Amino acid sequence: MSVHLSPVIAGTMNWGEWRAKFNPTQMASIINDCISYGITTFDHADIYGGYTTEADFGLGFAQSGVRREDVQFITKCGIQHTVGNRPTKVKHYDYSKDYIIWSAENSLKFLKTDYLDVLLLHRPSPLMHPGEIAEAIHQLKGQGKIREFGLSNFTNSQTDLIKSLLHVYCNQIEFSATAFQPMLDGSLDYMQLHNIKPMAWSPIGSVFKNESEQSQRLQTLLLEFVEKYEVTEDVILLAWIMQHPAGIVPVSGSCDTDRLKNQVKAANVKLELEDWFAIWTESMGHKVP
């Protein structure tokens, strides 16, 4: 069964202990708000909130009254972090068959669902065995516990390694107007060639996170485009990503429902060709080659 994702994905990393600290009632409210805006896909990882956010979201989802078939849940596994109540002494990655299955089943329990729409390997490990990963994923798929399998932060060669034994649905990577390397190193070309769906984390980039010369150049240009396109700066930056032919789906990290509602507008903003290149030019600080 094919998984249909919303044009913008709600990233839950900051919804719990790591920032907003939403309680289950607040989780239920933001879930319903997102759905009313057309955001039906929710991105998780087991480590978020020190391994607590999935469970908090699950309690909120149970309160929300939303039908499971009307939403899509993505989560990631593999990072053994030195946070929360785990006995981990050194941050590392674990892609053993038993751990992948155990982690997926934990996510199912916490999210209060019978299946995950997409399960991702969170970051590549030099010690990962494709055969062992494939055994875990085939078992989870065979039991109906996951619908699609994907990767996160994997290079093309690492993807080839996994893809030799498994269908790879997506790869979630950092991509934005200020982190555009995947557009130049062949990553997005590779995903188009192999029909792998790109998702972009941190899709707004560093434009408003620092006062570098790059940020200042982009902020000046965006003020001009805000007036021209009659949308906010973040919508323009998301539209810039979504205009790439690879079909990139941005994962918004916002905890603010008004901002999420606004960001959905990006799906309907078409930047003029020279404006798209102007954003890239100001990010680079020079003309295209």
C-alpha positions as CSV (number, residue, x, y, z in Angstrom):
1,M,0.0,0.0,0.0
2,S,1.5,3.3,-1.1
3,V,2.0,6.0,1.6
4,H,0.7,9.4,0.8
5,L,2.5,12.3,2.6
6,S,1.1,15.8,3.1
7,P,2.9,18.6,1.2
8,V,4.5,19.8,4.5
9,I,5.4,17.3,7.2
10,A,5.0,18.3,10.9
11,G,8.3,17.5,12.7
12,T,7.7,16.7,16.4
13,M,11.3,17.0,17.6
14,N,10.6,20.2,19.5
15,W,7.0,19.4,20.7
16,G,8.1,17.6,23.9
17,E,10.8,17.8,26.5
18,W,13.4,19.4,24.2
19,R,11.4,22.6,23.8
20,A,7.7,23.2,23.9
21,K,6.9,20.5,26.6
22,F,3.3,20.0,25.3
23,N,1.2,17.9,27.6
24,P,-1.2,15.3,26.0
25,T,-4.1,17.8,25.7
26,Q,-1.9,20.3,24.0
27,M,-0.6,17.5,21.7
28,A,-4.2,16.6,20.8
29,S,-4.9,20.2,20.0
30,I,-1.9,20.7,17.7
31,I,-2.6,17.4,16.0
32,N,-6.1,18.5,15.2
33,D,-4.9,21.9,14.1
34,C,-2.3,20.4,11.7
35,I,-5.0,18.2,10.1
36,S,-7.3,21.1,9.6
37,Y,-4.5,22.9,7.7
38,G,-3.8,19.9,5.5
39,I,-0.8,18.6,7.4
40,T,-1.4,14.9,8.0
41,T,2.1,13.5,8.2
42,F,4.0,13.6,11.5
43,D,7.7,13.0,11.8
44,H,9.2,11.4,14.9
45,A,12.3,9.7,16.1
46,D,12.7,7.4,19.1
47,I,15.3,9.7,20.7
48,Y,13.2,12.9,20.6
49,G,12.7,14.4,24.1
50,G,15.2,11.9,25.5
51,Y,13.0,9.0,24.3
52,T,9.8,10.6,25.7
53,T,8.1,12.6,22.9
54,E,6.7,9.6,21.0
55,A,4.8,8.5,24.2
56,D,3.6,12.0,24.9
57,F,2.4,12.3,21.3
58,G,0.7,9.0,21.5
59,L,-1.3,10.1,24.5
60,G,-2.3,13.2,22.7
61,F,-3.3,11.2,19.6
62,A,-5.5,9.0,21.7
63,Q,-7.3,12.1,23.0
64,S,-7.5,13.8,19.6
65,G,-10.3,11.7,18.1
66,V,-8.4,11.5,14.8
67,R,-8.8,8.3,12.8
68,R,-5.5,6.5,12.3
69,E,-6.1,6.1,8.6
70,D,-6.3,9.9,8.2
71,V,-2.7,10.5,9.3
72,Q,0.8,9.2,8.5
73,F,3.4,8.4,11.2
74,I,7.1,8.4,10.4
75,T,9.7,7.5,12.9
76,K,13.4,6.7,13.1
77,C,15.5,4.3,15.0
78,G,19.2,3.4,15.5
79,I,20.7,6.1,17.6
80,Q,21.6,4.9,21.1
81,H,21.8,8.2,22.9
82,T,23.2,9.0,26.4
83,V,20.0,10.7,27.4
84,G,16.8,9.5,29.2
85,N,16.8,6.5,31.4
86,R,18.8,4.2,29.2
87,P,22.2,2.8,30.5
88,T,24.1,3.9,27.4
89,K,27.5,5.2,28.3
90,V,28.7,6.2,24.8
91,K,26.5,7.6,22.0
92,H,26.5,5.0,19.2
93,Y,24.3,3.4,16.5
94,D,22.7,0.0,16.7
95,Y,21.3,-1.7,13.6
96,S,21.2,-5.2,14.8
97,K,18.1,-7.1,13.8
98,D,16.9,-7.4,17.3
99,Y,17.3,-3.8,18.1
100,I,15.6,-2.5,15.0
101,I,12.6,-4.8,15.7
102,W,12.5,-3.8,19.4
103,S,12.8,-0.1,18.6
104,A,10.0,-0.3,16.0
105,E,7.7,-2.2,18.4
106,N,8.4,0.4,21.1
107,S,7.4,3.2,18.7
108,L,4.2,1.4,17.9
109,K,3.4,1.1,21.6
110,F,4.2,4.7,22.4
111,L,2.4,6.1,19.4
112,K,-0.6,4.0,20.1
113,T,-0.8,2.5,16.6
114,D,-0.7,-0.9,15.0
115,Y,1.6,0.2,12.1
116,L,4.1,2.8,11.1
117,D,3.8,4.4,7.7
118,V,7.5,4.8,7.4
119,L,10.4,3.6,9.5
120,L,13.8,5.2,8.9
121,L,17.3,4.4,9.9
122,H,18.3,7.6,11.6
123,R,22.0,7.9,10.7
124,P,24.4,5.5,9.0
125,S,26.7,3.3,11.0
126,P,30.0,2.0,9.7
127,L,29.1,-1.3,11.4
128,M,25.7,-1.8,9.8
129,H,25.1,-5.2,8.1
130,P,22.7,-4.8,5.1
131,G,21.6,-8.4,5.5
132,E,20.7,-8.1,9.1
133,I,18.9,-4.8,8.5
134,A,17.0,-6.5,5.6
135,E,15.9,-9.4,7.9
136,A,14.5,-7.0,10.4
137,I,12.6,-4.9,7.8
138,H,11.2,-7.9,6.0
139,Q,9.9,-9.3,9.3
140,L,8.3,-6.0,10.3
141,K,6.8,-5.6,6.8
142,G,5.6,-9.1,6.8
143,Q,3.8,-8.6,10.1
144,G,2.2,-5.4,8.9
145,K,4.0,-3.3,11.4
146,I,5.6,-1.0,8.9
147,R,4.4,0.0,5.4
148,E,7.5,1.6,4.0
149,F,11.2,1.7,4.9
150,G,13.6,4.6,4.4
151,L,16.8,6.2,5.5
152,S,17.9,9.5,7.1
153,N,21.2,11.3,6.4
154,F,22.6,8.5,4.2
155,T,25.0,9.2,1.3
156,N,24.4,7.7,-2.2
157,S,26.9,4.9,-1.6
158,Q,25.4,4.0,1.7
159,T,22.0,4.0,0.1
160,D,23.3,1.7,-2.6
161,L,24.5,-0.7,0.1
162,I,21.1,-0.9,1.8
163,K,19.2,-0.7,-1.5
164,S,21.0,-3.9,-2.7
165,L,18.6,-5.8,-0.4
166,L,15.7,-3.5,0.3
167,H,13.4,-1.1,-1.4
168,V,14.2,2.4,-0.1
169,Y,11.2,4.7,-0.1
170,C,12.8,7.9,1.1
171,N,15.9,9.6,2.5
172,Q,15.5,12.4,5.0
173,I,18.4,14.9,4.6
174,E,19.4,18.4,5.6
175,F,18.4,20.7,2.7
176,S,17.6,24.4,2.5
177,A,18.6,27.6,0.8
178,T,21.7,27.7,3.2
179,A,22.4,24.0,3.1
180,F,22.2,23.2,-0.6
181,Q,25.1,20.8,-1.0
182,P,22.7,17.8,-1.9
183,M,21.8,19.8,-5.0
184,L,25.5,19.8,-6.1
185,D,27.0,16.5,-4.9
186,G,24.6,14.3,-6.8
187,S,22.3,13.3,-3.9
188,L,19.1,14.8,-5.3
189,D,20.0,13.5,-8.8
190,Y,20.5,10.1,-7.3
191,M,17.1,10.1,-5.5
192,Q,15.3,11.2,-8.7
193,L,17.1,8.5,-10.7
194,H,16.1,5.8,-8.2
195,N,12.6,7.1,-7.3
196,I,13.6,7.8,-3.7
197,K,11.5,10.5,-2.0
198,P,13.6,13.3,-0.5
199,M,12.5,14.8,2.8
200,A,14.3,17.9,4.1
201,W,14.9,18.5,7.8
202,S,15.8,22.1,8.9
203,P,14.2,23.4,5.7
204,I,14.4,27.1,6.7
205,G,18.1,26.7,7.1
206,S,20.2,29.2,9.1
207,V,18.7,32.4,7.6
208,F,17.2,33.5,10.9
209,K,19.6,31.7,13.2
210,N,22.6,33.9,12.9
211,E,23.7,37.3,11.5
212,S,26.3,36.0,9.0
213,E,26.8,37.8,5.8
214,Q,25.0,35.0,4.0
215,S,21.9,35.5,6.3
216,Q,22.0,39.2,5.9
217,R,22.1,38.9,2.1
218,L,19.1,36.5,2.1
219,Q,17.1,38.5,4.6
220,T,17.4,41.6,2.4
221,L,16.3,39.7,-0.7
222,L,13.5,38.0,1.1
223,L,12.0,41.4,2.2
224,E,11.7,42.2,-1.5
225,F,10.0,38.8,-2.2
226,V,7.6,39.1,0.7
227,E,6.1,42.1,-0.9
228,K,6.1,40.6,-4.4
229,Y,4.6,37.2,-3.5
230,E,2.5,38.4,-0.5
231,V,3.7,35.6,1.8
232,T,6.2,35.4,4.7
233,E,9.9,34.7,4.4
234,D,9.6,31.1,5.7
235,V,7.0,30.3,3.1
236,I,9.3,31.6,0.3
237,L,12.2,29.5,1.6
238,L,9.9,26.4,1.7
239,A,8.7,27.2,-1.8
240,W,12.3,27.4,-3.0
241,I,12.9,23.8,-1.7
242,M,9.6,22.4,-3.1
243,Q,10.3,23.8,-6.6
244,H,13.2,21.4,-7.1
245,P,12.2,18.6,-9.5
246,A,13.2,15.9,-7.0
247,G,9.8,16.5,-5.2
248,I,11.3,17.4,-1.8
249,V,8.9,17.3,1.1
250,P,10.0,19.8,3.9
251,V,9.8,18.7,7.5
252,S,8.8,21.8,9.5
253,G,10.2,22.0,13.0
254,S,7.7,24.6,14.2
255,C,5.7,24.2,17.4
256,D,3.5,27.2,16.5
257,T,0.1,26.3,15.0
258,D,-0.2,29.7,13.3
259,R,3.2,29.3,11.7
260,L,2.4,25.8,10.5
261,K,-0.9,27.0,9.0
262,N,1.0,29.7,7.2
263,Q,3.8,27.4,5.9
264,V,1.3,25.1,4.1
265,K,0.9,28.1,1.6
266,A,4.3,27.2,0.2
267,A,2.8,24.3,-1.8
268,N,0.9,26.9,-3.9
269,V,3.8,29.4,-4.3
270,K,5.6,29.3,-7.6
271,L,8.8,31.4,-7.7
272,E,9.7,33.0,-11.0
273,L,12.8,31.4,-12.4
274,E,15.1,34.3,-11.8
275,D,13.8,34.7,-8.3
276,W,14.6,31.1,-7.5
277,F,18.2,31.6,-8.8
278,A,18.4,34.9,-7.0
279,I,17.9,33.1,-3.6
280,W,20.6,30.6,-4.5
281,T,22.9,33.4,-5.7
282,E,22.6,35.4,-2.4
283,S,23.2,32.2,-0.4
284,M,26.4,31.5,-2.3
285,G,27.5,35.1,-2.4
286,H,28.3,35.0,-6.0
287,K,26.8,34.3,-9.4
288,V,26.1,30.7,-10.5
289,P,29.1,29.3,-12.4
